[in-house]
């Protein structure tokens, strides 16, 4: 499956090609054919991909609802004065 690289038009008439996986600008040109040659040769830097995955995990953790530190199920917490069998002491 071929990757589709987004292109961004610049005010000076040039076009940027951006990798959708590592977000690197592969190159800038006035001609689409130049960008296509750059796209075919592009290999994402594994260290950059690892960094982006870590950042994605950090961002996900920052927006997920946080669980209370002691989130035991209600049935695991006995009322004061009861044993685990449910008898009064």
N, C-alpha and C positions, 0 to 999 in steps of 0.2 A: 504494500500500500504506500503510495507516494505521499509525502508531506506537502501540504499547501502552505507556502510561505506568504504571510500578509505583506502587502506593499503599502508604503506611506508616501504620499506626494509631498514634496517640499516646495516652499515658496519660490525657490530659484529654478524650478522646473525639473529638478532631479527626483529620483524615486529611490527610497530605501527598501531593502528586503530584510525582514525580521524573522528569526527562527521562532516558531511557536512553542518549542520545547525548552530552549535555554534563554530565550528573549534577547539574544545578541543581534545587533544590526550587522548583517553579513556584508553589506556593501551599499554603495550609493552610485547611481548611474543615471544618465539621460535615456538609456536604452534598456528595455525589458530583457533583451537577449543577454546582455552583460549580467544581469541579476540571475537569470536562469543558470548560467555557467557557474556562478558563485554558489547557488543553492545546491547544485548537483555535487559539488566538491565538499560541502559543509559537513563536518562531524562535530557534534556537541562535545564540549569538554566534560568528561565524567565528574571531575571535582566540582564544576559549576552546577551540574545536575544534582549532585549530592547536596550541595549547599542549598539549592532551591527547594529540594524535598524537605530538608530540615526546617527551613523557614516556613514552608507550608504547614508543617506539623505544629510549629510554634504559634502560627497565626490561628490555626484551628483550635488549639488548646486555649488561646486567649479569648475566643468568642463562645466556646461551649460553656453551658451552665456548670458551675462548680458543685461538686458533691460535698456534703458535710464531712468533716474528718472522721467521725465515728458513725458510719451509716450502717448499723446492724439492723437486720429485720426486726420488726416489732415483736414477733413471737420469740425471739432470742433474749428479750429483755424481760426479766421477771419483775413483778411488782414488789415493792418493799414489803417484807413480812410473809412472802410466799416462797416456797422451795421450788425447785425446778419441776416437781411433780404437781404443783398447783395447790399444795396444802398449806394452811395457815400454820405458823410456828407460834 
